[in-house]
Amino acid sequence: MADLRGAINAFVEVMFGEGLRTRLRPDFFPFTEPSADVSMECHICAAHPPGRAARRAGGAGPRAGSRSAGCGMVNPKVLIASGIDPDRYSGFAFGLASSGAC
C-alpha cells in the first residue's frame, strides 16, 4: 500500500500541482483488497488566498476535500483468473471520478 500511496501522491502532484494533500480511507471495491477511497484537497480552492474559496467550490474553503478516486491492491484471485502467479506478481489500481471534483 505504501507504493500505491506514493504513486497517487506523485500523480496528484503532476496533474494538479505541488502541495495538495491527499487522504486514504478504507473502502470496498470488488477487484481490489485492501481498497481505499482517496480524497484530495481542492486544487481550485488551494490557489486562492485563505478565506476566499473559488466560486465553483461553493465557498468550501482552501482546505476542502472531495472524493476523487478509488484505489487498492489487485485481489490475488483476479491475478489467478488472468493466468498470473500472485506469489510472483502483485499490482495496484486506481481511477479518478470527475463527478467528485470540487
Backbone as a printed PyTorch tensor [residue, N CA C, xyz], in Angstrom:
tensor([[[  0.8220,  -1.2020,   0.0000],
         [  0.0000,   0.0000,   0.0000],
         [  0.8620,   1.2620,   0.0000]],

        [[  2.0680,   1.1650,   0.5360],
         [  2.9340,   2.3480,   0.5630],
         [  3.3080,   2.7830,  -0.8500]],

        [[  3.5850,   1.8080,  -1.7430],
         [  3.8880,   2.1550,  -3.1340],
         [  2.6790,   2.7830,  -3.8130]],

        [[  1.4950,   2.2630,  -3.5130],
         [  0.2650,   2.8250,  -4.0700],
         [  0.0740,   4.2600,  -3.6030]],

        [[  0.2790,   4.4900,  -2.3230],
         [  0.1390,   5.8480,  -1.7660],
         [  1.1240,   6.8100,  -2.4350]],

        [[  2.3470,   6.3600,  -2.6180],
         [  3.3560,   7.1810,  -3.2780],
         [  2.9980,   7.4800,  -4.7290]],

        [[  2.4670,   6.4780,  -5.4370],
         [  2.0730,   6.6700,  -6.8350],
         [  0.9150,   7.6670,  -6.9390]],

        [[ -0.0470,   7.5830,  -6.0310],
         [ -1.1720,   8.5190,  -6.0430],
         [ -0.6870,   9.9320,  -5.7530]],

        [[  0.1710,  10.0940,  -4.7580],
         [  0.6980,  11.4270,  -4.4470],
         [  1.4840,  12.0040,  -5.6220]],

        [[  2.2850,  11.1680,  -6.2980],
         [  3.0490,  11.6320,  -7.4590],
         [  2.1050,  12.0320,  -8.5900]],

        [[  1.0510,  11.2520,  -8.8130],
         [  0.0710,  11.5640,  -9.8590],
         [ -0.6220,  12.8950,  -9.5820]],

        [[ -1.0760,  13.0810,  -8.3470],
         [ -1.7560,  14.3270,  -7.9620],
         [ -0.8190,  15.5180,  -8.1550]],

        [[  0.4360,  15.3530,  -7.7810],
         [  1.4060,  16.4430,  -7.9120],
         [  1.6240,  16.8200,  -9.3790]],

        [[  1.7370,  15.8260, -10.2570],
         [  1.9600,  16.0980, -11.6740],
         [  0.7110,  16.6870, -12.3290]],

        [[ -0.4520,  16.1540, -11.9960],
         [ -1.6870,  16.5970, -12.6530],
         [ -2.2290,  17.9250, -12.1170]],

        [[ -2.1110,  18.1540, -10.8100],
         [ -2.7830,  19.3030, -10.1960],
         [ -1.8390,  20.2920,  -9.5200]],

        [[ -0.5690,  19.9600,  -9.3710],
         [  0.3920,  20.8690,  -8.7580],
         [  0.8600,  20.3780,  -7.3970]],

        [[  1.9530,  20.9600,  -6.9560],
         [  2.5610,  20.5520,  -5.6890],
         [  1.7960,  21.1020,  -4.4840]],

        [[  1.9470,  20.3950,  -3.3700],
         [  1.4270,  20.8890,  -2.1050],
         [ -0.0030,  20.5140,  -1.7770]],

        [[ -0.6930,  19.7520,  -2.6340],
         [ -2.0680,  19.3450,  -2.3330],
         [ -2.0420,  18.0960,  -1.4610]],

        [[ -2.8490,  18.1090,  -0.4250],
         [ -2.9110,  16.9710,   0.4920],
         [ -3.8690,  15.9080,  -0.0360]],

        [[ -3.5290,  14.6500,   0.2230],
         [ -4.4120,  13.5330,  -0.0980],
         [ -4.6700,  12.7460,   1.1810]],

        [[ -5.7860,  12.0200,   1.1720],
         [ -6.1490,  11.2070,   2.3330],
         [ -6.7260,   9.8930,   1.8190]],

        [[ -6.2920,   8.7790,   2.3760],
         [ -6.8390,   7.4660,   2.0550],
         [ -7.6820,   6.9790,   3.2180]],

        [[ -8.8950,   6.5090,   2.8940],
         [ -9.7850,   5.9320,   3.9040],
         [-10.2310,   4.5590,   3.4260]],

        [[-10.3420,   3.5800,   4.3110],
         [-10.7670,   2.2380,   3.9000],
         [-12.1040,   2.2730,   3.1680]],

        [[-12.2100,   1.4530,   2.1340],
         [-13.4310,   1.3800,   1.3330],
         [-13.5040,  -0.0240,   0.7460]],

        [[-14.5400,  -0.3040,  -0.0500],
         [-14.6720,  -1.6070,  -0.6950],
         [-14.8250,  -1.4240,  -2.1930]],

        [[-14.0040,  -2.1220,  -2.9410],
         [-14.1360,  -2.2610,  -4.3890],
         [-13.9350,  -3.7310,  -4.6880]],

        [[-14.7450,  -4.3220,  -5.5630],
         [-14.7730,  -5.7750,  -5.7020],
         [-13.4950,  -6.4410,  -6.2190]],

        [[-12.6360,  -5.7520,  -6.9290],
         [-11.4640,  -6.3970,  -7.5050],
         [-10.1490,  -6.0220,  -6.8300]],

        [[-10.2310,  -5.2570,  -5.7460],
         [ -9.0270,  -4.9020,  -5.0010],
         [ -9.2180,  -5.2190,  -3.5210]],

        [[ -8.1170,  -5.6170,  -2.8750],
         [ -8.1510,  -5.9270,  -1.4460],
         [ -6.7510,  -5.7600,  -0.8800]],

        [[ -6.4790,  -4.8430,  -0.0090],
         [ -7.3960,  -3.8550,   0.5630],
         [ -7.7130,  -2.7500,  -0.4460]],

        [[ -8.8120,  -2.0530,  -0.1730],
         [ -9.2660,  -0.9570,  -1.0220],
         [ -9.3530,   0.3230,  -0.2080]],

        [[ -9.2920,   1.4480,  -0.9080],
         [ -9.3700,   2.7320,  -0.2160],
         [-10.0450,   3.7730,  -1.1020]],

        [[-10.6150,   4.7550,  -0.4510],
         [-11.1940,   5.9220,  -1.0950],
         [-10.1630,   7.0400,  -0.9470]],

        [[ -9.8510,   7.7290,  -2.0320],
         [ -8.8600,   8.8040,  -1.9810],
         [ -9.5730,  10.1460,  -2.0280]],

        [[ -9.3060,  10.9800,  -1.0530],
         [ -9.7860,  12.3580,  -1.0550],
         [ -8.5970,  13.2550,  -1.3190]],

        [[ -8.8340,  14.2760,  -2.1220],
         [ -7.7690,  15.1940,  -2.4810],
         [ -8.2020,  16.6050,  -2.1540]],

        [[ -7.2720,  17.3980,  -1.6760],
         [ -7.5450,  18.8060,  -1.4290],
         [ -7.9240,  19.4650,  -2.7580]],

        [[ -8.8800,  20.3550,  -2.7310],
         [ -9.3630,  21.0180,  -3.9430],
         [ -8.2530,  21.8760,  -4.5470]],

        [[ -7.8600,  21.5510,  -5.7700],
         [ -6.7830,  22.3080,  -6.4190],
         [ -7.2360,  23.7010,  -6.8480]],

        [[ -8.5300,  23.8960,  -7.0200],
         [ -9.0570,  25.2160,  -7.3830],
         [ -9.0230,  26.1240,  -6.1590]],

        [[ -9.5190,  25.6200,  -5.0320],
         [ -9.5580,  26.4120,  -3.8010],
         [ -8.1620,  26.6890,  -3.2570]],

        [[ -7.2540,  25.7310,  -3.4180],
         [ -5.9030,  25.8920,  -2.8820],
         [ -5.1680,  27.0540,  -3.5490]],

        [[ -5.5890,  27.4240,  -4.7490],
         [ -4.9360,  28.5190,  -5.4690],
         [ -5.4080,  29.8900,  -4.9880]],

        [[ -6.4500,  29.9290,  -4.1710],
         [ -6.9930,  31.1990,  -3.6740],
         [ -6.4660,  31.4970,  -2.2770]],

        [[ -6.4010,  32.7690,  -1.9020],
         [ -5.9580,  33.1160,  -0.5510],
         [ -6.9110,  32.5490,   0.5090]],

        [[ -6.4270,  32.3150,   1.7280],
         [ -7.2890,  31.8020,   2.7930],
         [ -8.5480,  32.6660,   2.9560]],

        [[ -9.6780,  31.9990,   3.1290],
         [-10.9380,  32.7070,   3.3040],
         [-11.6080,  33.1120,   2.0080]],

        [[-10.9620,  32.8390,   0.8700],
         [-11.5240,  33.2190,  -0.4350],
         [-11.5630,  31.9960,  -1.3400]],

        [[-12.5160,  31.1260,  -1.1280],
         [-12.6340,  29.9150,  -1.9300],
         [-13.1100,  30.2540,  -3.3360]],

        [[-12.8410,  29.3670,  -4.2470],
         [-13.2990,  29.5410,  -5.6210],
         [-14.8190,  29.4950,  -5.6580]],

        [[-15.4130,  30.2650,  -6.5280],
         [-16.8680,  30.3080,  -6.6460],
         [-17.4250,  28.9300,  -6.9900]],

        [[-16.7310,  28.1900,  -7.8420],
         [-17.1800,  26.8680,  -8.2550],
         [-17.2760,  25.9000,  -7.0720]],

        [[-16.4280,  26.1070,  -6.0620],
         [-16.4090,  25.2190,  -4.9000],
         [-17.5020,  25.5510,  -3.8980]],

        [[-18.2650,  26.5910,  -4.1460],
         [-19.3460,  26.9460,  -3.2430],
         [-18.8590,  27.5150,  -1.9280]],

        [[-17.6710,  28.1040,  -1.9290],
         [-17.1610,  28.7260,  -0.7050],
         [-16.6980,  27.7430,   0.3320]],

        [[-16.3000,  26.5370,  -0.1080],
         [-15.9180,  25.4880,   0.8400],
         [-14.5990,  25.7750,   1.5510]],

        [[-13.7730,  26.5970,   0.9900],
         [-12.5070,  26.9430,   1.6400],
         [-11.3250,  26.2460,   1.0300]],

        [[-10.1250,  26.7450,   1.2830],
         [ -8.9330,  26.2200,   0.6360],
         [ -8.5150,  24.8310,   1.0850]],

        [[ -9.0090,  24.3550,   2.1950],
         [ -8.6480,  23.0150,   2.6540],
         [ -9.7690,  21.9990,   2.4540]],

        [[-10.7560,  22.3580,   1.6410],
         [-11.8660,  21.4350,   1.3830],
         [-11.3670,  20.2310,   0.5950]],

        [[-11.9230,  19.0860,   0.8610],
         [-11.5610,  17.8720,   0.1330],
         [-12.7820,  17.2890,  -0.5420]],

        [[-12.5540,  16.5170,  -1.5790],
         [-13.6540,  15.8550,  -2.2480],
         [-13.1850,  14.4850,  -2.6930]],

        [[-14.1150,  13.5500,  -2.7730],
         [-13.7550,  12.2190,  -3.2370],
         [-13.3130,  12.3300,  -4.6780]],

        [[-12.1630,  11.8040,  -4.9580],
         [-11.6660,  11.9250,  -6.3150],
         [-11.2230,  10.6030,  -6.9160]],

        [[-11.0240,   9.5770,  -6.1110],
         [-10.5220,   8.3190,  -6.6610],
         [-10.8200,   7.1460,  -5.7390]],

        [[-10.8210,   5.9960,  -6.3350],
         [-10.8440,   4.7410,  -5.6010],
         [ -9.5470,   4.0190,  -5.9310]],

        [[ -9.0510,   3.2280,  -4.9900],
         [ -7.7860,   2.5440,  -5.2540],
         [ -7.6910,   1.2740,  -4.4230]],

        [[ -6.7060,   0.4750,  -4.7180],
         [ -6.4650,  -0.7120,  -3.9270],
         [ -5.4490,  -1.6320,  -4.5640]],

        [[ -5.0720,  -2.6490,  -3.8040],
         [ -4.1760,  -3.6810,  -4.3030],
         [ -5.0220,  -4.7020,  -5.0590]],

        [[ -4.5570,  -5.1100,  -6.2350],
         [ -5.3170,  -6.0670,  -7.0440],
         [ -5.4580,  -7.3700,  -6.2620]],

        [[ -6.7070,  -7.8530,  -6.1660],
         [ -7.0010,  -9.0870,  -5.4450],
         [ -6.2780, -10.2490,  -6.1110]],

        [[ -5.5860, -11.1020,  -5.3320],
         [ -4.8800, -12.2440,  -5.9210],
         [ -5.7810, -13.1420,  -6.7730]],

        [[ -7.0620, -13.2410,  -6.4470],
         [ -7.9820, -14.0630,  -7.2480],
         [ -8.1330, -13.5040,  -8.6590]],

        [[ -8.0520, -12.1950,  -8.8010],
         [ -8.1120, -11.5690, -10.1240],
         [ -6.8630, -11.9420, -10.9180]],

        [[ -5.7180, -11.9210, -10.2470],
         [ -4.4750, -12.2980, -10.9300],
         [ -4.5240, -13.7570, -11.3750]],

        [[ -5.0000, -14.6390, -10.5160],
         [ -5.1020, -16.0590, -10.8610],
         [ -6.0310, -16.2430, -12.0630]],

        [[ -7.1720, -15.5610, -12.0540],
         [ -8.1200, -15.6630, -13.1640],
         [ -7.5240, -15.1400, -14.4730]],

        [[ -6.5110, -14.3040, -14.3690],
         [ -5.8510, -13.7490, -15.5520],
         [ -4.6240, -14.5650, -15.9610]],

        [[ -4.3740, -15.6600, -15.2390],
         [ -3.2320, -16.5040, -15.5520],
         [ -1.9120, -15.9610, -15.0300]],

        [[ -1.9610, -15.1170, -14.0110],
         [ -0.7590, -14.5080, -13.4340],
         [ -0.5250, -15.0980, -12.0440]],

        [[  0.7050, -15.4470, -11.7540],
         [  1.0660, -16.0390, -10.4630],
         [  1.1100, -14.9400,  -9.3890]],

        [[  0.1590, -14.9540,  -8.4210],
         [  0.1350, -13.9060,  -7.3940],
         [  1.2860, -13.9970,  -6.3880]],

        [[  1.9880, -15.1410,  -6.3640],
         [  3.1560, -15.2510,  -5.4920],
         [  4.3750, -14.5510,  -6.1110]],

        [[  4.3170, -14.3440,  -7.4120],
         [  5.4300, -13.6860,  -8.1010],
         [  5.1250, -12.2210,  -8.4360]],

        [[  3.8680, -11.9280,  -8.7230],
         [  3.4870, -10.5770,  -9.1440],
         [  2.3650, -10.0240,  -8.2590]],

        [[  2.3420,  -8.7200,  -8.1260],
         [  1.2370,  -8.0180,  -7.4610],
         [  1.0280,  -6.7230,  -8.2220]],

        [[ -0.0330,  -6.0500,  -7.9140],
         [ -0.2850,  -4.7940,  -8.6060],
         [ -1.2740,  -3.9530,  -7.8400]],

        [[ -1.4090,  -2.7150,  -8.2700],
         [ -2.4110,  -1.8480,  -7.6800],
         [ -3.1700,  -1.1380,  -8.7850]],

        [[ -4.3260,  -0.6130,  -8.4210],
         [ -5.1760,   0.0700,  -9.3820],
         [ -5.7820,   1.3050,  -8.7380]],

        [[ -6.0000,   2.3330,  -9.5450],
         [ -6.7480,   3.4920,  -9.0570],
         [ -7.3910,   4.1770, -10.2400]],

        [[ -8.4710,   4.8620,  -9.9620],
         [ -9.1940,   5.5560, -11.0200],
         [ -9.8130,   6.8370, -10.4780]],

        [[ -9.8510,   7.8330, -11.3200],
         [-10.4120,   9.1390, -10.9380],
         [-11.8780,   9.2190, -11.3180]],

        [[-12.6200,  10.0050, -10.5680],
         [-14.0250,  10.2700, -10.8760],
         [-14.2070,  11.7780, -10.9690]],

        [[-14.5050,  12.2620, -12.1490],
         [-14.6560,  13.7050, -12.3100],
         [-15.8820,  14.2350, -11.5770]],

        [[-16.8570,  13.3740, -11.3050],
         [-18.0660,  13.8350, -10.6090],
         [-17.7780,  14.2270,  -9.1670]],

        [[-16.6930,  13.7260,  -8.5980],
         [-16.3680,  14.0660,  -7.2230],
         [-15.5060,  15.3120,  -7.1090]],

        [[-15.1830,  15.8900,  -8.2510],
         [-14.3020,  17.0590,  -8.2250],
         [-15.0150,  18.2650,  -7.6600]],

        [[-14.2680,  19.1320,  -7.0520],
         [-14.7770,  20.3500,  -6.4160],
         [-15.3290,  21.3040,  -7.4490]]])
